[in-house]
Amino acid sequence: MELLVAAALGLVTACAVYLMLRGRTFPVVLGLALLGYAVNFFIFVAGGLAVGAPPLVADGAAAYADPLPQALVLTAIVIGFGTTGFLLALALRARAATGSDHVDGEEPR
């Protein structure tokens, strides 16, 4: 299971880096959002998987699910949505100002 999770994390990160290296603004914004999801996935996986464990420590319970990574990921999702919305507004404003959606502001020759 660890190999499958590590491969999925690597694939999401690789797709994010590929999209961020594109020359247009929309794929760059998508790549940044996907990288945010990859980081959230990494934080969530770093907390460990405890199947069937209670979320709170009960009397005498040996194993419990750690709530800190879940809280961090939940907060990061909200911040990621706000950042993605800001980047989309910025990309639309840059497109209106320059007339091009290329990251340099001009079309390649």
C-alpha positions in Angstrom: 0.0 0.0 0.0 2.9 2.4 0.8 4.3 1.9 -2.7 0.9 2.7 -4.3 0.5 5.9 -2.2 4.1 7.0 -3.0 3.6 6.4 -6.7 0.4 8.4 -6.7 2.0 11.2 -4.8 4.9 11.3 -7.3 2.6 11.2 -10.3 0.5 14.1 -9.0 3.7 16.1 -8.2 5.1 15.3 -11.7 1.9 16.5 -13.4 2.0 19.7 -11.4 5.6 20.5 -12.3 4.8 19.7 -16.0 1.8 22.1 -16.0 3.8 24.8 -14.2 6.4 24.7 -17.0 3.9 25.5 -19.7 3.9 28.8 -21.5 0.3 29.8 -20.9 -1.1 31.2 -17.7 -4.1 28.8 -17.2 -1.9 25.6 -17.2 0.4 27.4 -14.7 -2.5 28.1 -12.4 -3.7 24.5 -12.7 -0.2 23.3 -12.0 0.0 25.4 -8.8 -3.4 24.2 -7.6 -2.3 20.6 -8.3 0.9 21.1 -6.4 -1.1 22.4 -3.5 -3.2 19.2 -3.6 0.0 17.1 -3.7 1.3 18.9 -0.6 -2.0 18.3 1.1 -1.8 14.6 0.2 1.7 14.4 1.5 0.8 16.0 4.8 -2.2 13.7 5.2 -0.1 10.6 4.4 2.7 11.7 6.7 0.3 11.5 9.6 0.1 7.7 9.1 -2.8 5.5 8.4 -4.6 4.0 11.4 -7.5 1.9 10.2 -10.3 1.5 12.7 -8.5 3.6 15.3 -10.6 6.1 17.3 -10.0 9.8 16.5 -9.7 10.6 20.2 -7.7 8.9 22.9 -9.9 6.6 25.0 -9.0 5.1 28.3 -6.3 2.5 27.7 -6.3 2.8 23.9 -3.0 2.0 22.4 -3.5 3.3 18.9 -5.4 6.4 17.8 -5.7 8.5 14.7 -3.6 11.7 14.8 -6.0 14.7 14.2 -3.2 17.2 13.6 -2.5 16.3 9.9 -6.3 16.3 9.2 -6.6 19.8 10.7 -3.6 21.1 8.7 -4.9 19.7 5.5 -8.4 21.1 6.1 -6.9 24.6 6.7 -4.6 24.2 3.6 -7.5 23.3 1.4 -9.3 26.6 2.3 -6.1 28.6 1.8 -5.5 26.8 -1.5 -9.0 27.7 -2.8 -8.4 31.4 -1.9 -5.0 31.4 -3.6 -6.3 29.7 -6.7 -9.1 32.2 -7.0 -6.6 35.1 -6.6 -4.3 33.6 -9.3 -7.2 33.2 -11.7 -8.3 36.8 -11.2 -4.7 37.9 -11.7 -4.3 35.8 -14.9 -7.6 37.3 -16.3 -6.4 40.8 -15.5 -3.0 40.2 -17.1 -4.8 38.8 -20.2 -7.0 41.9 -20.4 -4.0 44.2 -20.0 -1.6 42.5 -22.4 -4.0 40.8 -24.9 -2.1 37.5 -24.5 -2.3 34.7 -22.0 1.4 33.9 -22.5 3.4 34.1 -19.2 5.8 36.6 -20.8 3.0 38.8 -22.0 3.8 38.3 -25.7 3.3 35.6 -28.1 6.4 33.5 -29.1 7.7 34.0 -32.6 
